[in-house]
Amino acid sequence: MKIISANLNGIRSANTKGFFDWMATTDADVVCVQELKAQSADLTDEMRNPGDYRGFFHYAEKKGYSGVGIYCRREPDRIVEGIGHLGFDAEGRFIRADFGDLSVVSVYVPSGSSSPERQEAKFEFLDEFLPVMDSLRSEGREFVVCGDWNIAHAPIDLKNWKGNVRNSGFLPEERAWLDKLYASGWTDAYRSLYPEAGKDGYTWWSNRGQAYAKNVGWRIDLHVATAGIAGTAKESSVFKGQKFSDHAPLIVEYDCGYFA
């Protein structure tokens, strides 16, 4: 089973850069996307249902902002939008697809880098989201929660960690939140496979300067999985063959039979 997560930084922009052409070559079973920056009326048929995939979306109410989606080759049993928080659900940050005993989620955790107010909103989201993650795990199903988590967990997960300890995305409170999440029973699939990987795991680069060319990046796009499915992860990679946005797609292959 192959699952891909990609922050598109605008689905229309990613489409013009060849994202859906590339996606058709991946043989992925599920593709989770974030930061659509679009509403339903903005999507072409190709963006909505590309090739053999059917898309499901949770749009932000604000035009040109946020939004998440899931593309599936197999029809899901159920789709769930939102986490039950009126304000954050209006921002289009969570969509879940159920397939038998497996659920795949596309999530877009807020960024706090634009202002102190947005950082406070990010902390509020994290406070709301941890009980949601606890509730998911208590269902007894297997989950893969994919997305842009906007947090680098450890110094190995970004190039200039010393210079970012007071910046959003690497704040001690944010990293402690991930500590708590993993201690509760969730697993970072990529890190479980490659415990020492540094620069090869980066998934986001600032548009400033030569960050991408020099690989001055952050690993903030994750597959966070329940123990059972995480234990079947056999290979993971970050695709950098084409640049679709300021993020690169994270690919994880699981040795399980959910989509056999």
C-alpha positions as CSV (number, residue, x, y, z in Angstrom):
1,M,0.0,0.0,0.0
2,K,1.4,3.4,-1.0
3,I,0.3,6.6,0.5
4,I,1.5,10.1,-0.5
5,S,1.2,13.4,1.4
6,A,1.8,16.7,-0.4
7,N,1.3,20.3,0.6
8,L,0.4,21.9,-2.8
9,N,0.6,25.6,-1.8
10,G,-2.3,26.1,-4.2
11,I,-3.9,23.2,-6.1
12,R,-4.3,25.3,-9.2
13,S,-0.6,26.3,-9.1
14,A,0.5,22.7,-8.5
15,N,-1.6,21.6,-11.4
16,T,0.2,23.9,-13.8
17,K,3.5,22.6,-12.5
18,G,2.6,19.0,-13.4
19,F,1.5,17.6,-10.0
20,F,-1.4,15.5,-11.4
21,D,0.7,14.2,-14.3
22,W,3.3,13.1,-11.8
23,M,0.6,11.6,-9.5
24,A,-0.6,9.4,-12.3
25,T,2.8,7.8,-12.5
26,T,3.1,7.0,-8.8
27,D,0.8,4.0,-8.4
28,A,-0.3,5.4,-5.1
29,D,-3.4,4.1,-3.4
30,V,-4.2,7.3,-1.5
31,V,-2.8,10.8,-2.0
32,C,-3.4,13.3,0.8
33,V,-3.1,17.0,-0.2
34,Q,-3.1,20.2,1.9
35,E,-3.3,24.0,1.3
36,L,-5.7,23.8,-1.6
37,K,-6.2,27.6,-1.6
38,A,-9.3,27.0,-3.6
39,Q,-13.0,26.3,-3.3
40,S,-15.1,23.7,-5.2
41,A,-16.0,26.1,-8.1
42,D,-12.2,26.7,-8.7
43,L,-11.5,23.0,-9.4
44,T,-11.5,21.5,-12.9
45,D,-12.7,18.0,-13.5
46,E,-9.0,16.9,-13.7
47,M,-8.2,18.4,-10.3
48,R,-11.4,16.9,-8.8
49,N,-11.1,13.4,-10.2
50,P,-7.7,12.9,-11.9
51,G,-7.4,9.7,-13.9
52,D,-8.3,6.7,-11.8
53,Y,-8.6,8.7,-8.6
54,R,-11.7,10.3,-7.0
55,G,-11.1,13.3,-4.8
56,F,-12.8,14.4,-1.6
57,F,-12.2,17.8,-0.1
58,H,-12.7,20.0,3.0
59,Y,-12.6,23.6,1.8
60,A,-11.9,26.7,3.8
61,E,-14.7,29.2,3.9
62,K,-12.2,32.0,3.2
63,K,-11.3,32.2,-0.5
64,G,-7.8,31.3,-1.5
65,Y,-7.0,29.8,1.9
66,S,-6.1,26.5,3.5
67,G,-8.2,23.4,2.5
68,V,-7.3,19.7,2.4
69,G,-8.2,16.8,0.2
70,I,-7.8,13.0,-0.3
71,Y,-7.6,11.2,-3.6
72,C,-8.5,7.5,-3.6
73,R,-8.4,4.8,-6.2
74,R,-10.8,2.7,-4.1
75,E,-14.1,4.1,-3.1
76,P,-14.0,4.9,0.7
77,D,-16.7,3.5,3.0
78,R,-17.0,6.9,4.7
79,I,-15.7,10.5,4.6
80,V,-15.5,12.7,7.6
81,E,-14.8,16.5,7.4
82,G,-13.5,18.5,10.3
83,I,-12.6,17.9,14.0
84,G,-15.7,19.4,15.5
85,H,-14.3,22.8,16.2
86,L,-16.4,25.5,14.5
87,G,-13.5,28.0,13.9
88,F,-10.9,25.5,12.7
89,D,-13.4,23.5,10.6
90,A,-14.2,26.8,8.8
91,E,-10.5,26.8,7.8
92,G,-10.7,23.3,6.1
93,R,-8.0,21.5,8.0
94,F,-9.1,17.8,8.4
95,I,-10.6,15.2,6.2
96,R,-10.8,11.4,6.9
97,A,-11.5,8.5,4.6
98,D,-12.4,5.0,6.0
99,F,-11.5,1.8,4.1
100,G,-12.5,-1.2,6.1
101,D,-10.4,-1.3,9.2
102,L,-8.1,1.5,8.0
103,S,-8.6,5.2,8.0
104,V,-6.4,7.8,6.2
105,V,-6.5,11.4,7.2
106,S,-5.2,14.5,5.5
107,V,-4.5,17.3,8.1
108,Y,-3.1,20.8,7.8
109,V,-1.9,22.2,11.1
110,P,-1.9,26.0,11.2
111,S,1.3,27.9,10.7
112,G,2.1,30.4,13.4
113,S,4.8,32.2,11.5
114,S,2.8,35.2,10.2
115,S,1.9,36.8,13.5
116,P,1.7,36.3,17.3
117,E,-2.1,36.0,16.8
118,R,-1.7,33.1,14.4
119,Q,0.8,31.4,16.8
120,E,-1.8,31.6,19.5
121,A,-4.3,30.1,17.1
122,K,-1.8,27.3,16.3
123,F,-1.5,26.6,20.1
124,E,-5.3,26.5,20.3
125,F,-5.5,24.1,17.4
126,L,-2.9,21.8,19.0
127,D,-4.9,21.9,22.3
128,E,-8.0,20.9,20.4
129,F,-6.3,18.3,18.2
130,L,-4.6,16.2,20.8
131,P,-7.9,14.9,22.2
132,V,-9.0,14.2,18.6
133,M,-5.9,12.1,18.0
134,D,-6.6,10.3,21.3
135,S,-10.2,9.6,20.2
136,L,-9.1,8.3,16.8
137,R,-6.6,5.9,18.4
138,S,-9.2,4.7,20.9
139,E,-11.4,3.5,18.0
140,G,-9.2,0.4,17.6
141,R,-8.7,1.0,13.9
142,E,-5.5,1.6,12.0
143,F,-4.9,5.2,11.1
144,V,-2.4,7.0,9.0
145,V,-2.7,10.8,9.6
146,C,-0.8,12.5,6.8
147,G,-0.1,16.1,6.3
148,D,1.7,19.3,6.9
149,W,2.1,19.4,10.7
150,N,4.1,22.6,10.7
151,I,6.4,21.4,13.4
152,A,10.0,20.1,13.2
153,H,10.3,17.6,16.1
154,A,14.1,17.5,16.7
155,P,17.3,19.2,15.7
156,I,17.9,16.5,13.1
157,D,14.7,17.7,11.4
158,L,15.9,21.1,10.1
159,K,19.1,22.5,8.9
160,N,19.5,25.6,11.1
161,W,18.0,24.4,14.4
162,K,20.0,26.6,16.7
163,G,18.8,29.7,14.9
164,N,15.1,28.6,15.0
165,V,14.6,27.6,18.7
166,R,12.5,30.8,19.1
167,N,10.7,30.5,15.8
168,S,7.3,29.0,15.0
169,G,7.6,25.4,13.9
170,F,10.5,24.7,16.3
171,L,9.3,26.2,19.5
172,P,9.8,24.1,22.7
173,E,6.0,24.0,23.3
174,E,5.4,22.7,19.8
175,R,8.0,20.0,20.0
176,A,6.8,19.0,23.4
177,W,3.3,18.5,21.9
178,L,4.7,16.0,19.4
179,D,6.6,14.3,22.3
180,K,3.2,13.9,24.0
181,L,1.6,12.7,20.8
182,Y,4.2,10.0,20.2
183,A,4.2,8.9,23.9
184,S,0.5,8.3,23.6
185,G,1.1,5.6,21.0
186,W,1.4,7.3,17.6
187,T,4.5,6.7,15.4
188,D,6.3,8.9,12.9
189,A,6.5,6.4,10.0
190,Y,9.5,8.1,8.2
191,R,11.5,8.5,11.4
192,S,10.8,4.9,12.5
193,L,12.4,3.7,9.2
194,Y,15.3,6.2,9.1
195,P,16.2,7.2,12.7
196,E,19.4,9.0,11.7
197,A,18.2,10.6,8.4
198,G,18.6,14.4,8.3
199,K,18.7,16.4,5.1
200,D,17.3,13.6,3.0
201,G,14.0,13.9,5.0
202,Y,13.4,17.6,4.6
203,T,10.0,18.3,3.0
204,W,9.8,22.2,3.1
205,W,12.1,25.0,2.1
206,S,11.7,28.7,2.4
207,N,11.3,30.7,-0.8
208,R,13.8,33.1,0.5
209,G,17.4,33.1,-0.8
210,Q,18.7,29.8,-2.1
211,A,17.1,27.6,0.6
212,Y,15.9,24.9,-1.8
213,A,19.1,24.9,-3.9
214,K,21.2,24.6,-0.8
215,N,18.8,22.2,0.9
216,V,18.3,24.4,3.9
217,G,15.0,22.7,4.8
218,W,12.7,21.4,7.4
219,R,11.0,18.1,7.9
220,I,7.4,19.1,8.8
221,D,5.3,16.9,6.5
222,L,4.6,13.6,8.3
223,H,2.8,10.3,8.2
224,V,1.7,9.8,11.9
225,A,0.4,6.2,12.2
226,T,-1.0,3.8,14.8
227,A,1.3,1.1,15.9
228,G,-0.1,-1.7,13.8
229,I,0.1,0.0,10.4
230,A,3.3,1.9,11.4
231,G,5.0,-1.5,11.9
232,T,4.4,-2.5,8.3
233,A,6.1,0.6,6.9
234,K,8.9,-0.7,4.6
235,E,10.1,2.3,2.6
236,S,9.7,6.0,2.5
237,S,11.1,8.8,0.4
238,V,10.7,12.5,-0.3
239,F,10.2,13.2,-4.0
240,K,12.3,16.0,-5.4
241,G,12.4,15.1,-9.1
242,Q,10.0,18.0,-9.8
243,K,9.1,21.0,-7.7
244,F,5.3,21.5,-7.4
245,S,5.3,23.9,-4.4
246,D,7.6,24.9,-1.5
247,H,6.9,21.4,-0.1
248,A,7.9,18.1,-1.6
249,P,5.7,15.0,-1.5
250,L,6.3,12.4,1.2
251,I,5.8,8.8,0.1
252,V,5.5,5.9,2.4
253,E,4.9,2.3,1.4
254,Y,3.3,-0.1,3.8
255,D,3.6,-3.9,3.6
256,C,-0.1,-4.6,4.2
257,G,-3.1,-5.9,2.3
258,Y,-5.6,-3.1,2.6
259,F,-5.6,-2.2,-1.1
260,A,-4.5,-5.6,-2.5
